[in-house]
Amino acid sequence: MSVMKDRLRELVEMLPEAEEQTALRFLEYLAERGGDPVLRALAMAPYDDEPLTDEDREAIREGREDAAAGRVMSTDDLRRTLGLDR
């Protein structure tokens, strides 16, 4: 067993009961993010602080129209297209 996991277990045992749910949700988030390459890439991407352009706004509007009209691709289809299906 690793030293880090031993320390994690110690910390979990030290948590006040009122914080257990928060810790559980956070650890589940980390575990899920770590196993999905798309979520990991999104989580590691730098924050985009550039202002939206008129072109950006138009693309967002078009995307929302497509979504409202059902012109979308399922997550499973996207994964297959990108070769990420498991």
Residue frames relative to the residue before (quaternion, step in Angstrom):
aa qw qx qy qz dx dy dz
M 1.0000 0.0000 0.0000 0.0000 0.00 0.00 0.00
S 0.4584 -0.7097 0.4645 0.2655 3.57 -0.95 0.84
V 0.6139 -0.5540 0.4268 0.3661 3.53 -1.25 0.54
M 0.6365 0.5391 -0.3299 0.4421 3.58 1.01 -0.81
K 0.6790 0.4752 -0.3075 0.4675 3.59 0.87 -0.88
D 0.5951 0.5433 -0.3653 0.4661 3.59 1.07 -0.66
R 0.6681 0.4972 -0.3001 0.4652 3.58 0.92 -0.89
L 0.6175 0.5386 -0.3387 0.4625 3.58 1.02 -0.77
R 0.6523 0.5090 -0.3139 0.4657 3.58 0.94 -0.87
E 0.6268 0.5350 -0.3316 0.4592 3.59 0.98 -0.82
L 0.6760 0.4988 -0.2930 0.4565 3.56 0.89 -0.94
V 0.6252 0.5307 -0.3393 0.4609 3.57 1.00 -0.79
E 0.6625 0.5058 -0.3031 0.4619 3.58 0.94 -0.84
M 0.6796 0.4966 -0.2848 0.4587 3.60 1.12 -0.60
L 0.5166 0.6793 -0.4100 0.3217 3.60 1.20 -0.41
P 0.4618 -0.6280 0.5398 0.3177 3.55 -1.06 0.71
E 0.6201 -0.5763 0.3798 0.3729 3.58 -1.03 0.73
A 0.6349 0.5565 -0.3280 0.4238 3.58 1.02 -0.76
E 0.7147 0.4383 -0.2528 0.4828 3.63 1.16 -0.45
E 0.4431 0.7299 -0.4450 0.2702 3.60 1.23 -0.15
Q 0.6589 0.5147 -0.3182 0.4469 3.60 0.89 -0.88
T 0.6484 0.5109 -0.3162 0.4676 3.59 0.96 -0.84
A 0.6610 0.5000 -0.3060 0.4685 3.59 0.91 -0.89
L 0.6372 0.5316 -0.3242 0.4541 3.57 0.98 -0.83
R 0.6679 0.4942 -0.3075 0.4637 3.60 0.85 -0.93
F 0.6628 0.5067 -0.3114 0.4549 3.58 0.95 -0.84
L 0.6699 0.4859 -0.3051 0.4713 3.60 0.91 -0.85
E 0.6210 0.5199 -0.3426 0.4761 3.60 1.05 -0.69
Y 0.6228 0.5365 -0.3274 0.4659 3.57 1.02 -0.82
L 0.6770 0.4894 -0.2967 0.4628 3.59 0.84 -0.94
A 0.6636 0.5072 -0.3089 0.4549 3.58 0.94 -0.87
E 0.6746 0.4862 -0.2956 0.4703 3.59 0.93 -0.86
R 0.6604 0.5091 -0.3083 0.4579 3.58 0.92 -0.90
G 0.6697 0.5276 -0.2998 0.4280 3.57 0.96 -0.84
G 0.7163 0.4648 -0.2617 0.4500 3.57 1.10 -0.62
D 0.7045 0.4227 -0.2547 0.5100 3.60 1.18 -0.33
P 0.4000 -0.7539 0.4615 0.2421 3.61 -0.48 1.14
V 0.6347 0.5200 -0.3426 0.4576 3.61 1.06 -0.66
L 0.6718 0.4812 -0.3001 0.4765 3.60 0.88 -0.91
R 0.6280 0.5300 -0.3362 0.4601 3.58 1.03 -0.77
A 0.6586 0.5041 -0.3110 0.4641 3.60 0.92 -0.88
L 0.6540 0.5050 -0.3146 0.4673 3.58 0.95 -0.83
A 0.6680 0.5091 -0.3030 0.4503 3.57 0.94 -0.88
M 0.7265 0.4348 -0.2374 0.4762 3.58 1.06 -0.71
A 0.4988 0.6661 -0.4271 0.3537 3.59 1.24 -0.21
P 0.5031 -0.6464 0.4697 0.3293 3.59 -1.01 0.72
Y 0.5690 -0.5916 0.4526 0.3483 3.55 -1.17 0.61
D 0.2981 -0.7474 0.5710 0.1628 3.56 -0.92 0.95
D 0.0470 -0.8411 0.5386 -0.0144 3.56 -0.29 1.25
E 0.4282 0.6918 -0.4775 0.3318 3.58 1.23 0.31
P 0.5027 -0.6518 0.4647 0.3263 3.62 -0.97 0.74
L 0.5569 -0.5991 0.4588 0.3471 3.55 -1.20 0.57
T 0.3170 -0.7168 0.5888 0.1974 3.53 -1.12 0.78
D 0.6704 -0.4533 0.3782 0.4495 3.56 -1.29 0.09
E 0.6240 0.5366 -0.3281 0.4637 3.58 1.07 -0.76
D 0.6259 0.5279 -0.3284 0.4709 3.60 1.01 -0.80
R 0.6691 0.5099 -0.2994 0.4503 3.57 0.86 -0.97
E 0.6429 0.5162 -0.3123 0.4720 3.57 1.03 -0.81
A 0.6527 0.5052 -0.3151 0.4685 3.60 0.94 -0.83
I 0.6331 0.5164 -0.3258 0.4757 3.60 1.02 -0.76
R 0.6418 0.5224 -0.3188 0.4621 3.59 0.95 -0.90
E 0.6657 0.4997 -0.3006 0.4655 3.59 0.91 -0.93
G 0.6471 0.5266 -0.3146 0.4526 3.57 0.99 -0.83
R 0.6523 0.5013 -0.3094 0.4768 3.56 1.00 -0.80
E 0.6278 0.5193 -0.3324 0.4752 3.59 1.02 -0.74
D 0.6459 0.5152 -0.3201 0.4635 3.59 0.93 -0.87
A 0.6596 0.5043 -0.3117 0.4620 3.58 0.91 -0.89
A 0.6643 0.5069 -0.3042 0.4575 3.59 0.92 -0.90
A 0.7087 0.4398 -0.2512 0.4912 3.60 1.10 -0.71
G 0.5465 -0.6461 0.3884 0.3647 3.60 1.26 0.00
R 0.4894 0.6418 -0.4454 0.3875 3.58 1.23 0.24
V 0.3669 0.7159 -0.4891 0.3371 3.53 0.48 1.31
M 0.3457 -0.6947 0.5855 0.2347 3.54 -1.33 0.22
S 0.4655 -0.6737 0.4890 0.3007 3.57 -0.92 0.84
T 0.6401 -0.5182 0.3981 0.4042 3.55 -1.24 0.42
D 0.6417 0.5271 -0.3262 0.4516 3.60 0.96 -0.83
D 0.6588 0.4933 -0.3115 0.4750 3.59 0.94 -0.86
L 0.6403 0.5201 -0.3242 0.4630 3.58 0.98 -0.81
R 0.6418 0.5159 -0.3252 0.4649 3.59 0.93 -0.85
R 0.6562 0.4992 -0.3194 0.4670 3.59 0.93 -0.84
T 0.6411 0.5330 -0.3163 0.4526 3.58 0.96 -0.89
L 0.7408 0.4041 -0.2153 0.4916 3.57 0.98 -0.88
G 0.4804 -0.6847 0.4257 0.3452 3.57 1.28 -0.06
L 0.5028 0.6634 -0.4149 0.3675 3.59 1.16 0.55
D 0.4250 0.7047 -0.4846 0.2966 3.59 1.21 0.08
R 0.3468 -0.7573 0.5257 0.1726 3.51 -1.08 0.81
